[in-house]
Amino acid sequence: MRTTHRISRAAVVFTAIGALALTGCGGNDDSGKGKSDPDSGSGGESSSGLVLPKLDGEKLSVAAVWTGAEQANFVKVLKEFEKRTGATVTFVPAQDPIINFLGTKIAGGQPPDVAMIPQVGAIQQAARKKWAKPVGTEARAQLTKNYAKVWQDLGAVDGTQYAVYFKAANKSLIWYNTKAFENAGASEPKTWKDFLATAETVSASGVAPVSVGGADGWTLTDWFENVYLSQAGPEKYDQLAKHEIKWTDPSVKNALTTLAELFGKPSLIAGGADGALQTEFPASVTQTFTGGDQPKAAMVFEGDFVGVNIAQTKAKIGTDAKVFPFPAVGAESPVVTGGDAAVALKDGKGAQALLTWLGSVDAAKIMAEQGGFISPNKALDAAAYPNEVQRTMAKALVAAGDAVRFDMSDQAPQSFGGTPGKGEWKILQDFLKNPKDIAGAQARLESDAAKAYKS
């Protein structure tokens, strides 16, 4: 059930107009920001109508690959669950690929109660291995009430609901350092051709134009997917996501050729290919927004969650850090979305209560207030987000409804689309290092994909 979805053109325009017009909105803007109104009792009904069971003395665990500020923000959501139910919840740091991490825990007889799974393919694997437990009645009620059908479908396998999407992402954004742009006399590009020209303008000013977190292979899959979706179009995107066409298809060659226009010019990438391959995603962001007038890079590509990392610097979103849509390679700018879903791995009232909680507007509000997060929960008031940039991106995602399209690599089998040092992640890292070998990259991608989709 690897359906893919794409945010509508109207939503793209809305995001672009709303986010780019915000010249005075700092990251600490509290105007209109929602305030938590938690229920202080154990169990019972909250002001939103959410009912949670009493779980006094019960110990639960939640595994996720989140680290740093993202982990800290999520722990606040778990703390509120503890307060309302009386349970004790432990956050368990997981490693990528999470399906392997969970397999080890299950084999050892110690699975977490709930896992936050970032790939559709991994949810499907967990269900088919019979690790995942079906979503209960109360959590399904939250899904029906608060979520567009697309987000419900993404968490279902063969007609059974196994996952509750807690976090979504618009993964088609390029963030930039306004001082670096001003010093270079650069403007926001709308097309890929303009993007490359802007990069050359910034380079001539003495600042590396683009920061690439190539040490994390998933960022490179996002680069490819945005180029491919815009250039090849949604029908081809769907076909490649399902491996209905091969990676040796001419459309893949065209996308890699386009990507090589950036990857093949070391002067356009901070540290060149070697530097990029040693740069992890968080550093790719922070090095773009530190260093005063001489940051290590002027632009960084990734989703709305970049805001979490910008918050670790002194830069303010909307003034020092602005954002524009991924440039159009074809007729339209692409918008790819991703997300993290909660899956119960143990039977019992506690795990199901956690799914119900994570599907609620109350839980979404707590996480949204921290910034660097977008919820697919359509019942969440956009006032909960800490600044207008976040509010605008969230409104666009929710307004798109069932017209959203999901990250391609996250739909693939984990061995191909989600494993460090293997499959698509490793091959695209090799391609970043040697972007002239397009045919070789295609052949290796097809070989690894063919094996993964058969298994």
ROPA-971415 format. One record per residue (C-alpha): residue number from 1; residue in one letter; chain; x negated, y negated, z negated. Coordinates in steps of 0.2 Angstrom, whole numbers, plus 5000, padded with zeros to 4 digits. Example, Ala and Ser with C-alpha at 12.3 -4.5 7.8 and 13.67 -1.06 7.14 Angstrom:
[1 A A [4938 5022 4961]]
[2 S A [4932 5005 4964]]
END
This chain:
[1 M A [5000 5000 5000]]
[2 R A [4987 4988 5005]]
[3 T A [4998 4973 5010]]
[4 T A [4989 4957 5013]]
[5 H A [4996 4940 5012]]
[6 R A [4992 4922 5016]]
[7 I A [4996 4905 5009]]
[8 S A [5007 4895 5022]]
[9 R A [5000 4881 5032]]
[10 A A [5012 4869 5022]]
[11 A A [5004 4874 5006]]
[12 V A [4986 4871 5013]]
[13 V A [4991 4854 5019]]
[14 F A [4999 4851 5002]]
[15 T A [4983 4857 4993]]
[16 A A [4972 4846 5004]]
[17 I A [4982 4830 5002]]
[18 G A [4985 4832 4984]]
[19 A A [4968 4837 4978]]
[20 L A [4958 4826 4989]]
[21 A A [4968 4810 4985]]
[22 L A [4963 4811 4967]]
[23 T A [4948 4799 4965]]
[24 G A [4951 4795 4947]]
[25 C A [4956 4811 4939]]
[26 G A [4943 4817 4926]]
[27 G A [4941 4835 4920]]
[28 N A [4947 4829 4903]]
[29 D A [4962 4821 4908]]
[30 D A [4976 4826 4896]]
[31 S A [4990 4816 4904]]
[32 G A [5005 4827 4906]]
[33 K A [4995 4842 4898]]
[34 G A [5006 4855 4890]]
[35 K A [5003 4858 4871]]
[36 S A [5005 4876 4864]]
[37 D A [5020 4879 4853]]
[38 P A [5016 4896 4847]]
[39 D A [5028 4906 4837]]
[40 S A [5021 4908 4819]]
[41 G A [5030 4924 4814]]
[42 S A [5025 4942 4817]]
[43 G A [5036 4949 4831]]
[44 G A [5053 4940 4834]]
[45 E A [5058 4928 4848]]
[46 S A [5048 4913 4854]]
[47 S A [5055 4896 4860]]
[48 S A [5054 4903 4878]]
[49 G A [5065 4918 4874]]
[50 L A [5050 4931 4874]]
[51 V A [5053 4945 4862]]
[52 L A [5037 4955 4856]]
[53 P A [5038 4970 4844]]
[54 K A [5030 4970 4826]]
[55 L A [5013 4979 4828]]
[56 D A [5006 4976 4810]]
[57 G A [4990 4986 4808]]
[58 E A [4989 4992 4826]]
[59 K A [4972 4991 4834]]
[60 L A [4971 4987 4853]]
[61 S A [4957 4984 4865]]
[62 V A [4957 4975 4882]]
[63 A A [4943 4977 4894]]
[64 A A [4938 4964 4907]]
[65 V A [4923 4959 4917]]
[66 W A [4925 4941 4912]]
[67 T A [4911 4932 4903]]
[68 G A [4906 4915 4896]]
[69 A A [4920 4902 4896]]
[70 E A [4932 4913 4905]]
[71 Q A [4931 4927 4892]]
[72 A A [4932 4914 4878]]
[73 N A [4948 4906 4885]]
[74 F A [4956 4924 4887]]
[75 V A [4952 4928 4869]]
[76 K A [4963 4913 4864]]
[77 V A [4977 4922 4873]]
[78 L A [4974 4938 4864]]
[79 K A [4973 4928 4847]]
[80 E A [4990 4922 4850]]
[81 F A [4996 4939 4853]]
[82 E A [4989 4945 4837]]
[83 K A [4997 4930 4828]]
[84 R A [5014 4935 4835]]
[85 T A [5014 4954 4833]]
[86 G A [5002 4957 4818]]
[87 A A [4991 4968 4829]]
[88 T A [4972 4967 4830]]
[89 V A [4965 4965 4848]]
[90 T A [4947 4968 4853]]
[91 F A [4939 4961 4869]]
[92 V A [4928 4974 4878]]
[93 P A [4916 4968 4890]]
[94 A A [4916 4978 4906]]
[95 Q A [4904 4980 4920]]
[96 D A [4907 4980 4939]]
[97 P A [4913 4991 4947]]
[98 I A [4926 4991 4933]]
[99 I A [4933 5008 4940]]
[100 N A [4917 5016 4936]]
[101 F A [4916 5008 4919]]
[102 L A [4934 5014 4915]]
[103 G A [4930 5031 4922]]
[104 T A [4915 5033 4909]]
[105 K A [4927 5027 4895]]
[106 I A [4940 5039 4900]]
[107 A A [4928 5054 4902]]
[108 G A [4922 5050 4884]]
[109 G A [4940 5050 4877]]
[110 Q A [4939 5031 4873]]
[111 P A [4948 5021 4886]]
[112 P A [4954 5003 4882]]
[113 D A [4972 5001 4879]]
[114 V A [4973 4988 4894]]
[115 A A [4961 4984 4907]]
[116 M A [4960 4968 4918]]
[117 I A [4957 4974 4935]]
[118 P A [4952 4962 4949]]
[119 Q A [4954 4973 4965]]
[120 V A [4970 4980 4972]]
[121 G A [4960 4995 4978]]
[122 A A [4955 4998 4960]]
[123 I A [4973 4998 4954]]
[124 Q A [4977 5010 4967]]
[125 Q A [4963 5022 4962]]
[126 A A [4968 5020 4943]]
[127 A A [4986 5025 4947]]
[128 R A [4981 5040 4959]]
[129 K A [4969 5046 4946]]
[130 K A [4983 5046 4934]]
[131 W A [4973 5034 4922]]
[132 A A [4986 5020 4924]]
[133 K A [5002 5020 4914]]
[134 P A [5018 5014 4923]]
[135 V A [5024 4996 4917]]
[136 G A [5038 4997 4904]]
[137 T A [5055 4989 4904]]
[138 E A [5051 4973 4895]]
[139 A A [5035 4969 4905]]
[140 R A [5045 4973 4921]]
[141 A A [5058 4961 4915]]
[142 Q A [5045 4947 4914]]
[143 L A [5039 4951 4931]]
[144 T A [5056 4950 4939]]
[145 K A [5059 4934 4929]]
[146 N A [5043 4925 4932]]
[147 Y A [5034 4932 4948]]
[148 A A [5037 4931 4967]]
[149 K A [5039 4948 4975]]
[150 V A [5022 4948 4983]]
[151 W A [5014 4948 4966]]
[152 Q A [5025 4962 4960]]
[153 D A [5021 4972 4976]]
[154 L A [5002 4970 4974]]
[155 G A [5003 4978 4957]]
[156 A A [5014 4993 4963]]
[157 V A [5008 5010 4970]]
[158 D A [5019 5021 4980]]
[159 G A [5034 5012 4973]]
[160 T A [5029 5012 4954]]
[161 Q A [5024 4997 4945]]
[162 Y A [5007 4999 4937]]
[163 A A [5000 4981 4935]]
[164 V A [5005 4964 4929]]
[165 Y A [4995 4950 4938]]
[166 F A [4989 4937 4925]]
[167 K A [4977 4927 4935]]
[168 A A [4977 4921 4953]]
[169 A A [4964 4912 4963]]
[170 N A [4964 4900 4978]]
[171 K A [4947 4907 4986]]
[172 S A [4946 4894 5000]]
[173 L A [4939 4879 4993]]
[174 I A [4923 4869 4995]]
[175 W A [4918 4859 4980]]
[176 Y A [4906 4844 4982]]
[177 N A [4895 4832 4972]]
[178 T A [4902 4815 4976]]
[179 K A [4886 4806 4972]]
[180 A A [4876 4817 4984]]
[181 F A [4889 4814 4998]]
[182 E A [4889 4795 4994]]
[183 N A [4870 4794 4995]]
[184 A A [4870 4804 5012]]
[185 G A [4884 4794 5019]]
[186 A A [4894 4811 5022]]
[187 S A [4912 4813 5023]]
[188 E A [4924 4828 5020]]
[189 P A [4924 4839 5035]]
[190 K A [4940 4848 5042]]
[191 T A [4932 4860 5055]]
[192 W A [4918 4872 5054]]
[193 K A [4908 4861 5067]]
[194 D A [4911 4846 5056]]
[195 F A [4905 4856 5041]]
[196 L A [4889 4860 5049]]
[197 A A [4886 4842 5055]]
[198 T A [4890 4836 5037]]
[199 A A [4877 4849 5030]]
[200 E A [4864 4842 5042]]
[201 T A [4868 4824 5036]]
[202 V A [4866 4829 5018]]
[203 S A [4850 4839 5022]]
[204 A A [4843 4823 5030]]
[205 S A [4846 4814 5014]]
[206 G A [4834 4825 5005]]
[207 V A [4847 4836 4996]]
[208 A A [4850 4855 5001]]
[209 P A [4868 4855 5007]]
[210 V A [4875 4872 5002]]
[211 S A [4873 4882 4986]]
[212 V A [4876 4900 4989]]
[213 G A [4877 4913 4975]]
[214 G A [4870 4927 4985]]
[215 A A [4865 4937 4970]]
[216 D A [4883 4941 4968]]
[217 G A [4888 4950 4983]]
[218 W A [4907 4946 4981]]
[219 T A [4904 4928 4985]]
[220 L A [4897 4933 5002]]
[221 T A [4913 4944 5006]]
[222 D A [4923 4928 5002]]
[223 W A [4913 4918 5015]]
[224 F A [4916 4931 5028]]
[225 E A [4934 4933 5024]]
[226 N A [4938 4914 5026]]
[227 V A [4928 4913 5042]]
[228 Y A [4937 4929 5049]]
[229 L A [4954 4924 5044]]
[230 S A [4953 4907 5052]]
[231 Q A [4944 4913 5067]]
[232 A A [4953 4930 5071]]
[233 G A [4970 4926 5063]]
[234 P A [4981 4935 5051]]
[235 E A [4985 4950 5062]]
[236 K A [4967 4955 5064]]
[237 Y A [4964 4951 5046]]
[238 D A [4978 4964 5041]]
[239 Q A [4971 4977 5053]]
[240 L A [4953 4975 5046]]
[241 A A [4959 4976 5028]]
[242 K A [4967 4992 5031]]
[243 H A [4953 4999 5042]]
[244 E A [4965 5000 5057]]
[245 I A [4951 4992 5068]]
[246 K A [4933 4995 5066]]
[247 W A [4920 4984 5059]]
[248 T A [4911 4985 5076]]
[249 D A [4926 4976 5083]]
[250 P A [4921 4960 5093]]
[251 S A [4931 4950 5081]]
[252 V A [4919 4955 5067]]
[253 K A [4904 4950 5078]]
[254 N A [4912 4933 5081]]
[255 A A [4914 4930 5063]]
[256 L A [4896 4935 5058]]
[257 T A [4890 4925 5073]]
[258 T A [4899 4910 5065]]
[259 L A [4893 4913 5048]]
[260 A A [4875 4915 5055]]
[261 E A [4876 4897 5060]]
[262 L A [4875 4893 5042]]
[263 F A [4865 4908 5035]]
[264 G A [4852 4907 5049]]
[265 K A [4847 4889 5044]]
[266 P A [4836 4890 5028]]
[267 S A [4836 4871 5027]]
[268 L A [4855 4871 5024]]
[269 I A [4855 4883 5009]]
[270 A A [4848 4879 4992]]
[271 G A [4832 4889 4991]]
[272 G A [4834 4897 5008]]
[273 A A [4840 4915 5009]]
[274 D A [4828 4921 4996]]
[275 G A [4833 4908 4984]]
[276 A A [4852 4911 4987]]
[277 L A [4849 4930 4984]]
[278 Q A [4842 4926 4967]]
[279 T A [4856 4914 4962]]
[280 E A [4871 4921 4953]]
[281 F A [4888 4913 4955]]
[282 P A [4888 4903 4939]]
[283 A A [4871 4895 4943]]
[284 S A [4877 4891 4961]]
[285 V A [4890 4880 4953]]
[286 T A [4880 4872 4939]]
[287 Q A [4865 4868 4950]]
[288 T A [4877 4858 4962]]
[289 F A [4883 4847 4948]]
[290 T A [4867 4844 4938]]
[291 G A [4852 4834 4942]]
[292 G A [4859 4817 4944]]
[293 D A [4856 4809 4961]]
[294 Q A [4845 4824 4966]]
[295 P A [4855 4840 4962]]
[296 K A [4849 4856 4970]]
[297 A A [4864 4857 4981]]
[298 A A [4878 4845 4987]]
[299 M A [4892 4858 4990]]
[300 V A [4897 4875 4983]]
[301 F A [4910 4887 4990]]
[302 E A [4922 4897 4979]]
[303 G A [4939 4897 4972]]
[304 D A [4948 4886 4959]]
[305 F A [4939 4895 4945]]
[306 V A [4924 4885 4949]]
[307 G A [4931 4872 4937]]
[308 V A [4926 4884 4923]]
[309 N A [4908 4882 4928]]
[310 I A [4909 4864 4931]]
[311 A A [4915 4861 4914]]
[312 Q A [4898 4868 4908]]
[313 T A [4890 4852 4915]]
[314 K A [4893 4834 4912]]
[315 A A [4902 4832 4929]]
[316 K A [4921 4827 4929]]
[317 I A [4933 4835 4941]]
[318 G A [4941 4822 4952]]
[319 T A [4927 4810 4950]]
[320 D A [4910 4818 4950]]
[321 A A [4916 4834 4958]]
[322 K A [4929 4835 4972]]
[323 V A [4936 4848 4983]]
[324 F A [4941 4851 5001]]
[325 P A [4949 4866 5010]]
[326 F A [4938 4878 5018]]
[327 P A [4935 4871 5035]]
[328 A A [4945 4878 5050]]
[329 V A [4935 4889 5061]]
[330 G A [4950 4893 5072]]
[331 A A [4966 4883 5073]]
[332 E A [4970 4882 5054]]
[333 S A [4960 4881 5038]]
[334 P A [4961 4899 5030]]
[335 V A [4967 4902 5012]]
[336 V A [4963 4918 5004]]
[337 T A [4969 4922 4987]]
[338 G A [4963 4935 4973]]
[339 G A [4969 4939 4956]]
[340 D A [4966 4949 4940]]
[341 A A [4980 4961 4934]]
[342 A A [4983 4970 4917]]
[343 V A [4985 4989 4918]]
[344 A A [4989 5000 4903]]
[345 L A [4978 5015 4901]]
[346 K A [4986 5022 4885]]
[347 D A [5004 5026 4881]]
[348 G A [5012 5017 4867]]
[349 K A [5021 5002 4861]]
[350 G A [5005 4991 4859]]
[351 A A [4999 4992 4877]]
[352 Q A [5016 4989 4884]]
[353 A A [5018 4974 4872]]
[354 L A [5002 4967 4879]]
[355 L A [5008 4969 4897]]
[356 T A [5024 4960 4892]]
[357 W A [5014 4946 4884]]
[358 L A [5002 4944 4899]]
[359 G A [5017 4943 4910]]
[360 S A [5025 4929 4900]]
[361 V A [5025 4910 4903]]
[362 D A [5019 4908 4885]]
[363 A A [5002 4918 4888]]
[364 A A [5000 4909 4905]]
[365 K A [5002 4892 4897]]
[366 I A [4988 4895 4884]]
[367 M A [4976 4900 4898]]
[368 A A [4981 4886 4909]]
[369 E A [4978 4873 4896]]
[370 Q A [4959 4878 4895]]
[371 G A [4956 4874 4914]]
[372 G A [4948 4884 4927]]
[373 F A [4963 4895 4929]]
[374 I A [4978 4897 4940]]
[375 S A [4993 4908 4936]]
[376 P A [5005 4916 4948]]
[377 N A [5018 4914 4935]]
[378 K A [5031 4903 4944]]
[379 A A [5040 4899 4927]]
[380 L A [5024 4890 4920]]
[381 D A [5026 4871 4920]]
[382 A A [5012 4863 4930]]
[383 A A [5010 4851 4916]]
[384 A A [5001 4864 4906]]
[385 Y A [4986 4862 4918]]
[386 P A [4973 4850 4911]]
[387 N A [4970 4839 4927]]
[388 E A [4979 4834 4943]]
[389 V A [4967 4844 4954]]
[390 Q A [4972 4860 4945]]
[391 R A [4990 4856 4945]]
[392 T A [4990 4853 4963]]
[393 M A [4982 4869 4967]]
[394 A A [4993 4879 4956]]
[395 K A [5009 4871 4963]]
[396 A A [5003 4875 4981]]
[397 L A [5000 4893 4976]]
[398 V A [5017 4895 4968]]
[399 A A [5026 4886 4982]]
[400 A A [5019 4898 4994]]
[401 G A [5029 4912 4986]]
[402 D A [5028 4928 4996]]
[403 A A [5017 4919 5010]]
[404 V A [5001 4922 5001]]
[405 R A [4987 4933 5008]]
[406 F A [4975 4943 4997]]
[407 D A [4956 4945 4997]]
[408 M A [4951 4958 5009]]
[409 S A [4937 4966 5000]]
[410 D A [4948 4968 4984]]
[411 Q A [4960 4978 4995]]
[412 A A [4946 4990 5000]]
[413 P A [4941 5006 4991]]
[414 Q A [4929 5001 4977]]
[415 S A [4914 5010 4984]]
[416 F A [4915 4999 5000]]
[417 G A [4922 4982 4994]]
[418 G A [4918 4981 4976]]
[419 T A [4902 4989 4971]]
[420 P A [4885 4979 4967]]
[421 G A [4871 4986 4978]]
[422 K A [4882 4996 4990]]
[423 G A [4894 4994 5004]]
[424 E A [4900 4977 5010]]
[425 W A [4892 4968 4995]]
[426 K A [4874 4975 4999]]
[427 I A [4876 4974 5018]]
[428 L A [4881 4955 5018]]
[429 Q A [4867 4952 5006]]
[430 D A [4855 4960 5019]]
[431 F A [4864 4950 5032]]
[432 L A [4861 4933 5023]]
[433 K A [4842 4938 5023]]
[434 N A [4842 4943 5041]]
[435 P A [4857 4935 5050]]
[436 K A [4850 4938 5067]]
[437 D A [4854 4957 5065]]
[438 I A [4873 4956 5069]]
[439 A A [4875 4972 5078]]
[440 G A [4865 4981 5064]]
[441 A A [4876 4973 5050]]
[442 Q A [4892 4979 5060]]
[443 A A [4886 4996 5062]]
[444 R A [4882 4998 5043]]
[445 L A [4898 4990 5038]]
[446 E A [4908 5002 5049]]
[447 S A [4898 5017 5043]]
[448 D A [4901 5013 5025]]
[449 A A [4919 5008 5027]]
[450 A A [4923 5025 5037]]
[451 K A [4916 5035 5022]]
[452 A A [4925 5025 5009]]
[453 Y A [4942 5025 5017]]
[454 K A [4942 5044 5020]]
[455 S A [4937 5048 5002]]
END
